[in-house]
């Protein structure tokens, strides 16, 4: 197995916050979720949740798919899925 240390470094930086860890666990469990539901479940303001999602999206961990007026997010990084399923 070849290890891409740059990819791992970016993943670790992106998941180095407890809110982002909660988002990833939730998305893996539910498969996908919109921001409104995350705001409700996390008890955080919408701008804070969007900020954390933006960091995860920029790191290539999640992607958003528009569903009408909502964007549904899901974890797309297989590396992150494998890592979090081991925890």
Rosetta blueprint (number, residue, H / E / L):
1 X L
2 X L
3 X L
4 X L
5 X H
6 X H
7 X H
8 X H
9 X H
10 X H
11 X H
12 X H
13 X H
14 X H
15 X L
16 X L
17 X L
18 X H
19 X H
20 X H
21 X H
22 X H
23 X H
24 X H
25 X H
26 X H
27 X H
28 X H
29 X H
30 X H
31 X L
32 X L
33 X E
34 X E
35 X H
36 X H
37 X H
38 X H
39 X H
40 X H
41 X H
42 X H
43 X L
44 X L
45 X L
46 X H
47 X H
48 X H
49 X H
50 X H
51 X H
52 X H
53 X H
54 X H
55 X H
56 X H
57 X H
58 X H
59 X L
60 X L
61 X L
62 X E
63 X E
64 X E
65 X E
66 X E
67 X E
68 X L
69 X L
70 X E
71 X E
72 X E
73 X E
74 X E
75 X E
76 X L
77 X L
78 X H
79 X H
80 X H
81 X H
82 X H
83 X H
84 X H
85 X H
86 X L
87 X L
